[in-house]
Amino acid sequence: MTLFVIDNGLPYNRVGPVISKKVGNSVVRHRYCRLIREIFRLTEFEKAGYDMVVTAGAAASDAGYYELGSSFRRLAGKLSLL
């Protein structure tokens, strides 16, 4: 998982999941998009006003909800967003 962040000048954060075709068919990719959006929704951010693009490659095909969540929070923590 990779997290790209850019300032958007708005009072809230936005997320855009990008899932590689190597993860699976459209049903599987859409499931991972929904998981990433839910993880983003439940995450408490200290800073607001950022656009986040989350990319998930072939390694994400074996990851579950908790693994994706811990990876997302770890990356957001490295960027001082949490």
C-alpha positions in Angstrom: 0.0 0.0 0.0 1.2 3.5 -0.9 -0.2 6.8 0.4 0.1 10.0 -1.5 -0.9 13.2 0.2 -1.4 16.8 -1.1 -3.0 19.9 0.4 -6.5 20.7 -0.9 -7.3 23.9 0.9 -10.6 22.5 2.3 -11.6 22.1 5.9 -11.8 18.3 5.5 -9.8 15.3 4.2 -10.7 13.3 1.1 -9.6 9.9 -0.1 -9.3 8.3 -3.5 -8.5 4.5 -3.6 -6.6 3.1 -6.6 -6.6 -0.7 -6.9 -4.4 -2.5 -9.4 -5.9 -5.0 -11.8 -3.4 -7.5 -10.4 -5.5 -7.7 -7.3 -8.4 -9.4 -9.0 -11.5 -8.9 -11.0 -13.8 -5.9 -10.7 -15.8 -7.4 -7.8 -12.6 -7.9 -5.7 -11.2 -4.5 -6.6 -14.4 -2.8 -5.6 -14.4 -4.6 -2.3 -10.9 -3.3 -1.5 -12.1 0.3 -2.5 -15.0 0.0 0.0 -12.6 -1.3 2.7 -10.2 1.6 2.2 -13.1 4.1 2.3 -14.4 2.6 5.5 -10.9 2.6 7.1 -10.6 6.3 6.1 -14.0 7.1 7.5 -13.2 5.5 10.9 -9.7 7.0 11.2 -9.4 10.0 13.5 -7.2 12.6 11.8 -5.5 15.5 13.7 -4.9 17.5 10.6 -7.5 18.4 7.9 -7.4 19.7 4.4 -5.6 16.9 2.6 -6.4 14.8 -0.5 -5.1 11.2 0.0 -4.6 8.7 -2.8 -4.2 5.2 -1.6 -2.8 2.7 -4.0 -2.9 -1.1 -3.4 -1.0 -3.5 -5.6 -1.0 -7.3 -6.0 0.1 -7.9 -2.4 -3.2 -6.4 -1.1 -5.1 -9.4 -2.6 -4.2 -11.4 0.5 -4.8 -8.6 3.0 -7.8 -8.4 5.2 -9.6 -5.5 6.8 -7.3 -5.3 9.9 -4.1 -5.6 7.9 -5.2 -2.8 5.5 -6.3 -0.7 8.4 -3.0 -1.0 10.3 -1.0 -0.3 7.1 -3.1 2.8 6.4 -2.7 4.1 10.0 1.0 3.4 9.9 1.5 5.3 6.7 -0.7 8.2 7.9 1.2 8.3 11.2 4.5 8.6 9.3 3.1 11.7 7.5 2.0 13.2 10.8 -1.7 13.1 9.9 -2.8 11.2 13.0 
